[in-house]
Amino acid sequence: MISIIIILLILSNHFFLYSQDLNFYWPVNTHHFVISSTFGESRFDHFHSGIDISGGGNPIFPIQSSKILYLEFEGMHTQRFISGTGNQIWLEHEKGYWSGYYHLEKVFPPDRGIYYHLKESFALTGNTGRSFGPHLHFFILSDYGKKIINPLLILPLLEKDTTPPEIEFIAFLVPEKETIKIHRFVSEKKQEIRLTQKRDIYLKVYDMPDHRNLKRIPYKIEWIFKNQKETKKNFIVFDYIENHYGTLLLNGKYKFNEIYYLDLIKLGSFEYVNGENIITVIAYDFNQNKAQKTFTLNIKKEY
Ligand SMILES: [Zn+2]
């Protein structure tokens, strides 16, 4: 009987799958978890700089054997708990990597002082702080806290996802009185457009995992603009966010509003010509699922 229990325990550790170089592991049981928000998503005025894993009351493990760097939980404060992060723990790993865990329900003290073993659960996922439903907000920092990196870049790829991203529409934004009107173009058919000035093109795109109605940001988005005058290519990828004198920059370069308007991706403005202007968008998720859509804009320039 004991040997059966031991075998079961060993099997249950199979979710700690190995990631080649850095040897990091998922902080939750990978048989069950769903990534409800991906890294770099728009939170309307800032980047979502971690990933969310849905569910409450699930044991959380360190992504590597680690030392406690920082922790804060409700009982520590004499006043009402106000932090948006809720109960939180930050851990320190090898080579300048740190990880952080928010909205925890319960925090368990480590068996060995300030060190957690890889297989030692340190908390349960919860709904503390500014959280709308039980989930784990989880992030990885590199360079001793300088960069927040996309965890999917260094964790083993475990989520099974065969659904390609969805390219919903492109749009021009036109200020009207107090508001901004979003002029959407959904179809791949030719669309007639009057432009009174050079305007940026925006894109609505999302990535849905299999069998879940979740709208996450894809990992990579490419676009090609083409007319008789020019061909322009560009792309955006969500790799890391760097704190640059208090401003968070995607990949060390882009401020939030250089990438997003609300949850629309800013593709930028182009040298439009009268007649056909073609824009092709290609979106990829982390499982190499790919979507592509071409929009033909028949523009009449009035500027
Ligand atoms: Zn989050």
py3Dmol code that shows the C-alpha trace and the ligand (Angstrom):
import py3Dmol

protein = """\
ATOM      1  CA  MET A   1       0.000   0.000   0.000  1.00  0.00           C
ATOM      2  CA  ILE A   2       2.743   2.416   0.965  1.00  0.00           C
ATOM      3  CA  SER A   3       4.614   1.698  -2.257  1.00  0.00           C
ATOM      4  CA  ILE A   4       1.456   2.414  -4.276  1.00  0.00           C
ATOM      5  CA  ILE A   5       1.089   5.743  -2.506  1.00  0.00           C
ATOM      6  CA  ILE A   6       4.730   6.563  -3.236  1.00  0.00           C
ATOM      7  CA  ILE A   7       4.281   5.714  -6.934  1.00  0.00           C
ATOM      8  CA  LEU A   8       1.176   7.896  -7.069  1.00  0.00           C
ATOM      9  CA  LEU A   9       3.119  10.732  -5.461  1.00  0.00           C
ATOM     10  CA  ILE A  10       5.901  10.357  -8.025  1.00  0.00           C
ATOM     11  CA  LEU A  11       3.379  10.340 -10.881  1.00  0.00           C
ATOM     12  CA  SER A  12       1.686  13.424  -9.514  1.00  0.00           C
ATOM     13  CA  ASN A  13       5.011  15.206  -9.756  1.00  0.00           C
ATOM     14  CA  HIS A  14       4.991  14.776 -13.517  1.00  0.00           C
ATOM     15  CA  PHE A  15       3.460  18.186 -13.915  1.00  0.00           C
ATOM     16  CA  PHE A  16       6.824  19.647 -12.958  1.00  0.00           C
ATOM     17  CA  LEU A  17       7.985  19.267 -16.516  1.00  0.00           C
ATOM     18  CA  TYR A  18      11.446  20.338 -17.328  1.00  0.00           C
ATOM     19  CA  SER A  19      12.298  23.511 -19.219  1.00  0.00           C
ATOM     20  CA  GLN A  20      15.620  23.004 -21.007  1.00  0.00           C
ATOM     21  CA  ASP A  21      17.910  25.891 -20.126  1.00  0.00           C
ATOM     22  CA  LEU A  22      16.742  27.611 -17.022  1.00  0.00           C
ATOM     23  CA  ASN A  23      14.931  24.760 -15.393  1.00  0.00           C
ATOM     24  CA  PHE A  24      11.741  26.577 -14.427  1.00  0.00           C
ATOM     25  CA  TYR A  25       8.439  24.881 -13.675  1.00  0.00           C
ATOM     26  CA  TRP A  26       4.812  25.971 -13.717  1.00  0.00           C
ATOM     27  CA  PRO A  27       3.587  27.208 -10.330  1.00  0.00           C
ATOM     28  CA  VAL A  28       0.330  25.226 -10.573  1.00  0.00           C
ATOM     29  CA  ASN A  29      -0.768  21.733 -11.474  1.00  0.00           C
ATOM     30  CA  THR A  30      -0.588  21.769 -15.229  1.00  0.00           C
ATOM     31  CA  HIS A  31      -3.240  19.090 -15.741  1.00  0.00           C
ATOM     32  CA  HIS A  32      -5.901  21.624 -14.929  1.00  0.00           C
ATOM     33  CA  PHE A  33      -4.814  25.180 -15.394  1.00  0.00           C
ATOM     34  CA  VAL A  34      -6.171  27.681 -17.895  1.00  0.00           C
ATOM     35  CA  ILE A  35      -4.350  30.888 -18.764  1.00  0.00           C
ATOM     36  CA  SER A  36      -7.138  33.421 -18.624  1.00  0.00           C
ATOM     37  CA  SER A  37      -4.982  36.467 -19.453  1.00  0.00           C
ATOM     38  CA  THR A  38      -1.737  36.546 -21.379  1.00  0.00           C
ATOM     39  CA  PHE A  39       1.293  38.775 -21.016  1.00  0.00           C
ATOM     40  CA  GLY A  40       1.081  42.276 -22.507  1.00  0.00           C
ATOM     41  CA  GLU A  41      -2.722  42.479 -22.737  1.00  0.00           C
ATOM     42  CA  SER A  42      -4.310  45.891 -22.542  1.00  0.00           C
ATOM     43  CA  ARG A  43      -5.749  46.891 -19.209  1.00  0.00           C
ATOM     44  CA  PHE A  44      -7.063  50.034 -20.953  1.00  0.00           C
ATOM     45  CA  ASP A  45      -4.393  52.317 -19.508  1.00  0.00           C
ATOM     46  CA  HIS A  46      -1.541  49.918 -18.755  1.00  0.00           C
ATOM     47  CA  PHE A  47      -0.043  46.607 -19.819  1.00  0.00           C
ATOM     48  CA  HIS A  48      -0.991  43.380 -18.067  1.00  0.00           C
ATOM     49  CA  SER A  49       2.523  42.492 -17.053  1.00  0.00           C
ATOM     50  CA  GLY A  50       2.036  38.871 -16.018  1.00  0.00           C
ATOM     51  CA  ILE A  51      -0.231  35.973 -16.785  1.00  0.00           C
ATOM     52  CA  ASP A  52      -3.432  35.006 -15.007  1.00  0.00           C
ATOM     53  CA  ILE A  53      -4.274  31.420 -14.187  1.00  0.00           C
ATOM     54  CA  SER A  54      -7.924  30.928 -13.257  1.00  0.00           C
ATOM     55  CA  GLY A  55      -9.181  29.051 -10.222  1.00  0.00           C
ATOM     56  CA  GLY A  56      -9.161  29.407  -6.443  1.00  0.00           C
ATOM     57  CA  GLY A  57      -7.857  27.220  -3.620  1.00  0.00           C
ATOM     58  CA  ASN A  58      -5.199  25.559  -5.775  1.00  0.00           C
ATOM     59  CA  PRO A  59      -1.738  24.931  -4.304  1.00  0.00           C
ATOM     60  CA  ILE A  60       1.037  27.089  -5.740  1.00  0.00           C
ATOM     61  CA  PHE A  61       4.629  25.872  -5.984  1.00  0.00           C
ATOM     62  CA  PRO A  62       7.796  27.889  -6.616  1.00  0.00           C
ATOM     63  CA  ILE A  63       8.948  27.850 -10.230  1.00  0.00           C
ATOM     64  CA  GLN A  64      12.361  26.834  -8.876  1.00  0.00           C
ATOM     65  CA  SER A  65      13.716  26.167  -5.389  1.00  0.00           C
ATOM     66  CA  SER A  66      13.872  29.639  -3.992  1.00  0.00           C
ATOM     67  CA  LYS A  67      14.335  32.166  -1.265  1.00  0.00           C
ATOM     68  CA  ILE A  68      11.609  34.564  -0.122  1.00  0.00           C
ATOM     69  CA  LEU A  69      12.362  38.018  -1.419  1.00  0.00           C
ATOM     70  CA  TYR A  70       9.264  39.804  -0.184  1.00  0.00           C
ATOM     71  CA  LEU A  71       5.901  38.959   1.238  1.00  0.00           C
ATOM     72  CA  GLU A  72       2.834  40.833   2.328  1.00  0.00           C
ATOM     73  CA  PHE A  73      -0.350  39.391   3.692  1.00  0.00           C
ATOM     74  CA  GLU A  74      -3.450  40.649   5.355  1.00  0.00           C
ATOM     75  CA  GLY A  75      -2.528  39.843   8.965  1.00  0.00           C
ATOM     76  CA  MET A  76       0.635  41.955   8.694  1.00  0.00           C
ATOM     77  CA  HIS A  77      -1.299  45.214   8.664  1.00  0.00           C
ATOM     78  CA  THR A  78      -3.052  46.757  11.623  1.00  0.00           C
ATOM     79  CA  GLN A  79      -5.146  48.853   9.272  1.00  0.00           C
ATOM     80  CA  ARG A  80      -7.526  47.612   6.626  1.00  0.00           C
ATOM     81  CA  PHE A  81      -5.778  45.766   3.857  1.00  0.00           C
ATOM     82  CA  ILE A  82      -5.712  48.083   0.878  1.00  0.00           C
ATOM     83  CA  SER A  83      -3.147  46.819  -1.604  1.00  0.00           C
ATOM     84  CA  GLY A  84      -4.536  45.861  -5.032  1.00  0.00           C
ATOM     85  CA  THR A  85      -2.176  42.931  -5.198  1.00  0.00           C
ATOM     86  CA  GLY A  86      -3.808  41.189  -2.228  1.00  0.00           C
ATOM     87  CA  ASN A  87      -1.685  38.686  -0.354  1.00  0.00           C
ATOM     88  CA  GLN A  88       1.553  38.417  -2.293  1.00  0.00           C
ATOM     89  CA  ILE A  89       4.882  36.644  -2.351  1.00  0.00           C
ATOM     90  CA  TRP A  90       8.006  37.401  -4.367  1.00  0.00           C
ATOM     91  CA  LEU A  91      10.655  34.714  -4.696  1.00  0.00           C
ATOM     92  CA  GLU A  92      14.288  34.873  -5.707  1.00  0.00           C
ATOM     93  CA  HIS A  93      15.790  32.241  -8.039  1.00  0.00           C
ATOM     94  CA  GLU A  94      19.090  31.601  -9.812  1.00  0.00           C
ATOM     95  CA  LYS A  95      20.840  34.079 -12.094  1.00  0.00           C
ATOM     96  CA  GLY A  96      18.900  37.205 -11.179  1.00  0.00           C
ATOM     97  CA  TYR A  97      15.425  35.753 -11.825  1.00  0.00           C
ATOM     98  CA  TRP A  98      12.559  36.579  -9.494  1.00  0.00           C
ATOM     99  CA  SER A  99       8.908  35.521  -9.551  1.00  0.00           C
ATOM    100  CA  GLY A 100       5.825  37.058  -7.974  1.00  0.00           C
ATOM    101  CA  TYR A 101       2.365  35.748  -7.047  1.00  0.00           C
ATOM    102  CA  TYR A 102      -0.681  37.936  -6.278  1.00  0.00           C
ATOM    103  CA  HIS A 103      -4.211  37.574  -4.871  1.00  0.00           C
ATOM    104  CA  LEU A 104      -3.219  34.603  -2.695  1.00  0.00           C
ATOM    105  CA  GLU A 105      -5.793  33.046  -0.403  1.00  0.00           C
ATOM    106  CA  LYS A 106      -3.378  31.540   2.105  1.00  0.00           C
ATOM    107  CA  VAL A 107       0.380  31.697   2.565  1.00  0.00           C
ATOM    108  CA  PHE A 108       2.255  28.774   4.130  1.00  0.00           C
ATOM    109  CA  PRO A 109       5.529  29.446   5.957  1.00  0.00           C
ATOM    110  CA  PRO A 110       8.455  27.490   4.513  1.00  0.00           C
ATOM    111  CA  ASP A 111       9.826  24.419   6.298  1.00  0.00           C
ATOM    112  CA  ARG A 112      13.362  25.725   6.002  1.00  0.00           C
ATOM    113  CA  GLY A 113      13.567  29.343   7.204  1.00  0.00           C
ATOM    114  CA  ILE A 114      13.180  31.565   4.178  1.00  0.00           C
ATOM    115  CA  TYR A 115      13.712  28.879   1.544  1.00  0.00           C
ATOM    116  CA  TYR A 116      11.022  26.982  -0.327  1.00  0.00           C
ATOM    117  CA  HIS A 117      11.822  23.670  -1.920  1.00  0.00           C
ATOM    118  CA  LEU A 118      10.618  23.205  -5.496  1.00  0.00           C
ATOM    119  CA  LYS A 119       7.899  20.795  -4.402  1.00  0.00           C
ATOM    120  CA  GLU A 120       6.833  22.727  -1.330  1.00  0.00           C
ATOM    121  CA  SER A 121       3.522  24.537  -1.831  1.00  0.00           C
ATOM    122  CA  PHE A 122       3.781  28.058  -0.445  1.00  0.00           C
ATOM    123  CA  ALA A 123       0.257  29.367  -0.941  1.00  0.00           C
ATOM    124  CA  LEU A 124      -3.221  28.788  -2.339  1.00  0.00           C
ATOM    125  CA  THR A 125      -4.659  30.736  -5.262  1.00  0.00           C
ATOM    126  CA  GLY A 126      -7.338  33.177  -4.163  1.00  0.00           C
ATOM    127  CA  ASN A 127      -9.225  36.385  -4.692  1.00  0.00           C
ATOM    128  CA  THR A 128      -7.595  38.900  -2.320  1.00  0.00           C
ATOM    129  CA  GLY A 129      -6.888  42.509  -3.295  1.00  0.00           C
ATOM    130  CA  ARG A 130      -8.305  43.998  -6.478  1.00  0.00           C
ATOM    131  CA  SER A 131      -9.346  40.771  -8.128  1.00  0.00           C
ATOM    132  CA  PHE A 132     -12.597  39.872  -9.871  1.00  0.00           C
ATOM    133  CA  GLY A 133     -12.840  36.161  -9.288  1.00  0.00           C
ATOM    134  CA  PRO A 134     -10.300  33.693  -7.915  1.00  0.00           C
ATOM    135  CA  HIS A 135      -7.108  33.529  -9.950  1.00  0.00           C
ATOM    136  CA  LEU A 136      -3.360  33.660  -9.684  1.00  0.00           C
ATOM    137  CA  HIS A 137      -1.604  36.678 -11.165  1.00  0.00           C
ATOM    138  CA  PHE A 138       1.897  35.446 -11.737  1.00  0.00           C
ATOM    139  CA  PHE A 139       4.978  37.155 -13.176  1.00  0.00           C
ATOM    140  CA  ILE A 140       8.671  36.542 -13.738  1.00  0.00           C
ATOM    141  CA  LEU A 141      11.350  39.206 -13.500  1.00  0.00           C
ATOM    142  CA  SER A 142      14.869  38.957 -14.893  1.00  0.00           C
ATOM    143  CA  ASP A 143      18.008  41.036 -14.374  1.00  0.00           C
ATOM    144  CA  TYR A 144      17.305  41.423 -10.635  1.00  0.00           C
ATOM    145  CA  GLY A 145      13.918  42.983 -11.212  1.00  0.00           C
ATOM    146  CA  LYS A 146      14.728  45.216 -14.158  1.00  0.00           C
ATOM    147  CA  LYS A 147      12.631  43.359 -16.722  1.00  0.00           C
ATOM    148  CA  ILE A 148       9.258  41.681 -16.445  1.00  0.00           C
ATOM    149  CA  ILE A 149       9.404  38.866 -18.970  1.00  0.00           C
ATOM    150  CA  ASN A 150       6.699  36.877 -20.711  1.00  0.00           C
ATOM    151  CA  PRO A 151       6.621  33.686 -18.582  1.00  0.00           C
ATOM    152  CA  LEU A 152       5.796  31.611 -21.663  1.00  0.00           C
ATOM    153  CA  LEU A 153       9.281  32.361 -22.983  1.00  0.00           C
ATOM    154  CA  ILE A 154      10.926  30.314 -20.238  1.00  0.00           C
ATOM    155  CA  LEU A 155       8.283  27.916 -18.966  1.00  0.00           C
ATOM    156  CA  PRO A 156       7.621  24.630 -20.755  1.00  0.00           C
ATOM    157  CA  LEU A 157       4.801  24.870 -23.285  1.00  0.00           C
ATOM    158  CA  LEU A 158       2.016  22.890 -21.689  1.00  0.00           C
ATOM    159  CA  GLU A 159      -1.284  24.465 -22.600  1.00  0.00           C
ATOM    160  CA  LYS A 160      -2.844  22.544 -25.457  1.00  0.00           C
ATOM    161  CA  ASP A 161      -4.257  25.090 -27.843  1.00  0.00           C
ATOM    162  CA  THR A 162      -5.165  24.372 -31.445  1.00  0.00           C
ATOM    163  CA  THR A 163      -7.392  27.417 -31.972  1.00  0.00           C
ATOM    164  CA  PRO A 164      -5.829  30.162 -34.092  1.00  0.00           C
ATOM    165  CA  PRO A 165      -6.192  33.823 -33.078  1.00  0.00           C
ATOM    166  CA  GLU A 166      -9.170  35.803 -34.372  1.00  0.00           C
ATOM    167  CA  ILE A 167      -8.560  38.939 -36.432  1.00  0.00           C
ATOM    168  CA  GLU A 168     -11.804  40.807 -35.874  1.00  0.00           C
ATOM    169  CA  PHE A 169     -11.500  44.191 -37.595  1.00  0.00           C
ATOM    170  CA  ILE A 170      -9.287  47.127 -38.466  1.00  0.00           C
ATOM    171  CA  ALA A 171     -10.423  50.643 -37.668  1.00  0.00           C
ATOM    172  CA  PHE A 172      -9.816  54.348 -37.987  1.00  0.00           C
ATOM    173  CA  LEU A 173     -10.479  56.474 -34.908  1.00  0.00           C
ATOM    174  CA  VAL A 174     -12.221  59.759 -35.540  1.00  0.00           C
ATOM    175  CA  PRO A 175     -12.735  62.322 -32.753  1.00  0.00           C
ATOM    176  CA  GLU A 176     -16.340  63.521 -32.660  1.00  0.00           C
ATOM    177  CA  LYS A 177     -17.324  66.171 -30.122  1.00  0.00           C
ATOM    178  CA  GLU A 178     -16.415  64.708 -26.715  1.00  0.00           C
ATOM    179  CA  THR A 179     -15.871  61.162 -27.904  1.00  0.00           C
ATOM    180  CA  ILE A 180     -13.806  59.138 -30.310  1.00  0.00           C
ATOM    181  CA  LYS A 181     -15.726  57.198 -32.909  1.00  0.00           C
ATOM    182  CA  ILE A 182     -14.324  53.834 -34.001  1.00  0.00           C
ATOM    183  CA  HIS A 183     -14.917  53.237 -37.721  1.00  0.00           C
ATOM    184  CA  ARG A 184     -14.573  49.483 -38.162  1.00  0.00           C
ATOM    185  CA  PHE A 185     -13.790  47.493 -41.272  1.00  0.00           C
ATOM    186  CA  VAL A 186     -14.481  43.834 -40.881  1.00  0.00           C
ATOM    187  CA  SER A 187     -14.795  42.360 -44.312  1.00  0.00           C
ATOM    188  CA  GLU A 188     -12.165  41.191 -46.751  1.00  0.00           C
ATOM    189  CA  LYS A 189     -14.213  42.819 -49.529  1.00  0.00           C
ATOM    190  CA  LYS A 190     -13.173  46.207 -50.874  1.00  0.00           C
ATOM    191  CA  GLN A 191     -14.323  49.039 -48.620  1.00  0.00           C
ATOM    192  CA  GLU A 192     -14.849  52.670 -49.631  1.00  0.00           C
ATOM    193  CA  ILE A 193     -13.271  55.203 -47.290  1.00  0.00           C
ATOM    194  CA  ARG A 194     -13.070  58.988 -47.335  1.00  0.00           C
ATOM    195  CA  LEU A 195     -10.071  60.250 -45.404  1.00  0.00           C
ATOM    196  CA  THR A 196      -9.999  63.922 -44.466  1.00  0.00           C
ATOM    197  CA  GLN A 197      -6.564  63.588 -42.938  1.00  0.00           C
ATOM    198  CA  LYS A 198      -3.836  61.007 -42.512  1.00  0.00           C
ATOM    199  CA  ARG A 199      -4.980  58.687 -39.740  1.00  0.00           C
ATOM    200  CA  ASP A 200      -3.622  55.705 -37.839  1.00  0.00           C
ATOM    201  CA  ILE A 201      -5.011  52.243 -38.478  1.00  0.00           C
ATOM    202  CA  TYR A 202      -5.973  50.168 -35.434  1.00  0.00           C
ATOM    203  CA  LEU A 203      -6.587  46.453 -35.111  1.00  0.00           C
ATOM    204  CA  LYS A 204      -8.830  44.270 -32.972  1.00  0.00           C
ATOM    205  CA  VAL A 205      -7.328  40.811 -32.563  1.00  0.00           C
ATOM    206  CA  TYR A 206      -7.517  38.207 -29.840  1.00  0.00           C
ATOM    207  CA  ASP A 207      -6.450  34.679 -29.084  1.00  0.00           C
ATOM    208  CA  MET A 208      -8.921  32.178 -27.728  1.00  0.00           C
ATOM    209  CA  PRO A 209      -7.760  28.919 -26.156  1.00  0.00           C
ATOM    210  CA  ASP A 210      -9.582  25.678 -27.008  1.00  0.00           C
ATOM    211  CA  HIS A 211     -13.065  25.350 -25.467  1.00  0.00           C
ATOM    212  CA  ARG A 212     -12.906  28.586 -23.488  1.00  0.00           C
ATOM    213  CA  ASN A 213     -14.496  31.903 -24.230  1.00  0.00           C
ATOM    214  CA  LEU A 214     -11.445  33.993 -23.315  1.00  0.00           C
ATOM    215  CA  LYS A 215     -10.065  36.873 -25.354  1.00  0.00           C
ATOM    216  CA  ARG A 216      -6.316  37.028 -24.801  1.00  0.00           C
ATOM    217  CA  ILE A 217      -3.677  38.947 -26.692  1.00  0.00           C
ATOM    218  CA  PRO A 218      -1.785  36.803 -29.222  1.00  0.00           C
ATOM    219  CA  TYR A 219       1.974  36.516 -28.800  1.00  0.00           C
ATOM    220  CA  LYS A 220       2.955  38.064 -32.118  1.00  0.00           C
ATOM    221  CA  ILE A 221       1.171  40.307 -34.647  1.00  0.00           C
ATOM    222  CA  GLU A 222       2.590  41.188 -38.083  1.00  0.00           C
ATOM    223  CA  TRP A 223       1.195  43.576 -40.670  1.00  0.00           C
ATOM    224  CA  ILE A 224       2.005  44.478 -44.230  1.00  0.00           C
ATOM    225  CA  PHE A 225       0.686  47.660 -45.818  1.00  0.00           C
ATOM    226  CA  LYS A 226       0.791  47.835 -49.596  1.00  0.00           C
ATOM    227  CA  ASN A 227      -0.242  50.178 -52.410  1.00  0.00           C
ATOM    228  CA  GLN A 228       1.346  51.333 -55.701  1.00  0.00           C
ATOM    229  CA  LYS A 229       3.547  53.771 -53.754  1.00  0.00           C
ATOM    230  CA  GLU A 230       4.981  51.660 -50.960  1.00  0.00           C
ATOM    231  CA  THR A 231       5.107  48.409 -49.039  1.00  0.00           C
ATOM    232  CA  LYS A 232       5.606  48.627 -45.288  1.00  0.00           C
ATOM    233  CA  LYS A 233       6.021  45.764 -42.853  1.00  0.00           C
ATOM    234  CA  ASN A 234       6.037  45.827 -39.104  1.00  0.00           C
ATOM    235  CA  PHE A 235       5.301  43.564 -36.159  1.00  0.00           C
ATOM    236  CA  ILE A 236       4.760  43.558 -32.457  1.00  0.00           C
ATOM    237  CA  VAL A 237       5.736  40.811 -30.064  1.00  0.00           C
ATOM    238  CA  PHE A 238       5.072  40.603 -26.336  1.00  0.00           C
ATOM    239  CA  ASP A 239       8.421  39.548 -24.853  1.00  0.00           C
ATOM    240  CA  TYR A 240       9.163  41.780 -21.892  1.00  0.00           C
ATOM    241  CA  ILE A 241       8.315  45.039 -20.163  1.00  0.00           C
ATOM    242  CA  GLU A 242      11.070  47.221 -18.809  1.00  0.00           C
ATOM    243  CA  ASN A 243      10.828  49.903 -16.180  1.00  0.00           C
ATOM    244  CA  HIS A 244      12.518  52.932 -17.682  1.00  0.00           C
ATOM    245  CA  TYR A 245      12.646  55.745 -15.101  1.00  0.00           C
ATOM    246  CA  GLY A 246       9.150  54.918 -13.909  1.00  0.00           C
ATOM    247  CA  THR A 247       7.611  54.313 -17.350  1.00  0.00           C
ATOM    248  CA  LEU A 248       6.857  50.750 -18.363  1.00  0.00           C
ATOM    249  CA  LEU A 249       8.035  50.092 -21.907  1.00  0.00           C
ATOM    250  CA  LEU A 250       7.147  47.040 -23.961  1.00  0.00           C
ATOM    251  CA  ASN A 251      10.376  45.398 -25.140  1.00  0.00           C
ATOM    252  CA  GLY A 252      12.224  48.402 -23.713  1.00  0.00           C
ATOM    253  CA  LYS A 253      10.771  50.630 -26.471  1.00  0.00           C
ATOM    254  CA  TYR A 254       7.051  51.289 -26.512  1.00  0.00           C
ATOM    255  CA  LYS A 255       4.847  53.111 -24.051  1.00  0.00           C
ATOM    256  CA  PHE A 256       1.352  51.744 -23.552  1.00  0.00           C
ATOM    257  CA  ASN A 257      -0.347  54.368 -25.729  1.00  0.00           C
ATOM    258  CA  GLU A 258       2.119  53.831 -28.556  1.00  0.00           C
ATOM    259  CA  ILE A 259       0.834  50.269 -28.820  1.00  0.00           C
ATOM    260  CA  TYR A 260      -2.786  50.485 -27.691  1.00  0.00           C
ATOM    261  CA  TYR A 261      -5.904  52.582 -27.778  1.00  0.00           C
ATOM    262  CA  LEU A 262      -8.121  50.835 -25.190  1.00  0.00           C
ATOM    263  CA  ASP A 263      -7.830  47.229 -26.397  1.00  0.00           C
ATOM    264  CA  LEU A 264      -7.098  48.091 -30.035  1.00  0.00           C
ATOM    265  CA  ILE A 265      -3.571  47.592 -31.357  1.00  0.00           C
ATOM    266  CA  LYS A 266      -2.139  50.652 -33.091  1.00  0.00           C
ATOM    267  CA  LEU A 267      -0.646  49.682 -36.456  1.00  0.00           C
ATOM    268  CA  GLY A 268       0.248  53.275 -37.321  1.00  0.00           C
ATOM    269  CA  SER A 269      -0.420  55.505 -40.304  1.00  0.00           C
ATOM    270  CA  PHE A 270       0.787  54.962 -43.857  1.00  0.00           C
ATOM    271  CA  GLU A 271       1.291  56.795 -47.153  1.00  0.00           C
ATOM    272  CA  TYR A 272      -2.234  56.226 -48.406  1.00  0.00           C
ATOM    273  CA  VAL A 273      -3.019  56.665 -52.097  1.00  0.00           C
ATOM    274  CA  ASN A 274      -6.300  57.261 -53.896  1.00  0.00           C
ATOM    275  CA  GLY A 275      -7.634  53.845 -54.794  1.00  0.00           C
ATOM    276  CA  GLU A 276      -6.491  50.518 -53.444  1.00  0.00           C
ATOM    277  CA  ASN A 277      -4.558  50.280 -50.184  1.00  0.00           C
ATOM    278  CA  ILE A 278      -4.141  46.759 -48.876  1.00  0.00           C
ATOM    279  CA  ILE A 279      -3.338  45.740 -45.343  1.00  0.00           C
ATOM    280  CA  THR A 280      -2.601  42.144 -44.385  1.00  0.00           C
ATOM    281  CA  VAL A 281      -2.529  41.116 -40.724  1.00  0.00           C
ATOM    282  CA  ILE A 282      -1.010  37.887 -39.406  1.00  0.00           C
ATOM    283  CA  ALA A 283      -1.374  36.843 -35.755  1.00  0.00           C
ATOM    284  CA  TYR A 284       0.355  33.976 -33.939  1.00  0.00           C
ATOM    285  CA  ASP A 285      -0.217  32.429 -30.542  1.00  0.00           C
ATOM    286  CA  PHE A 286       2.416  30.574 -28.524  1.00  0.00           C
ATOM    287  CA  ASN A 287       1.381  27.204 -29.961  1.00  0.00           C
ATOM    288  CA  GLN A 288       2.224  28.356 -33.506  1.00  0.00           C
ATOM    289  CA  ASN A 289      -1.425  28.679 -34.459  1.00  0.00           C
ATOM    290  CA  LYS A 290      -1.662  31.376 -37.071  1.00  0.00           C
ATOM    291  CA  ALA A 291      -4.422  33.569 -38.509  1.00  0.00           C
ATOM    292  CA  GLN A 292      -4.215  35.849 -41.509  1.00  0.00           C
ATOM    293  CA  LYS A 293      -6.618  38.392 -42.958  1.00  0.00           C
ATOM    294  CA  THR A 294      -6.359  40.961 -45.746  1.00  0.00           C
ATOM    295  CA  PHE A 295      -8.325  44.204 -45.820  1.00  0.00           C
ATOM    296  CA  THR A 296      -8.633  46.186 -49.035  1.00  0.00           C
ATOM    297  CA  LEU A 297      -9.338  49.867 -48.455  1.00  0.00           C
ATOM    298  CA  ASN A 298     -10.470  51.948 -51.400  1.00  0.00           C
ATOM    299  CA  ILE A 299      -9.425  55.356 -50.139  1.00  0.00           C
ATOM    300  CA  LYS A 300     -10.495  58.759 -51.371  1.00  0.00           C
ATOM    301  CA  LYS A 301      -8.041  61.257 -49.957  1.00  0.00           C
ATOM    302  CA  GLU A 302      -9.415  64.652 -49.023  1.00  0.00           C
ATOM    303  CA  TYR A 303      -6.215  66.107 -47.621  1.00  0.00           C
TER     304      TYR A 303
END
"""
ligand_1 = """\
1
ZN
Zn -3.168 39.484 -13.809
"""
view = py3Dmol.view(width=600, height=400)
view.addModel(protein, "pdb")
view.setStyle({"model": 0}, {"cartoon": {"style": "trace"}})
view.addModel(ligand_1, "xyz")
view.setStyle({"model": 1}, {"stick": {}})
view.zoomTo()
view.show()
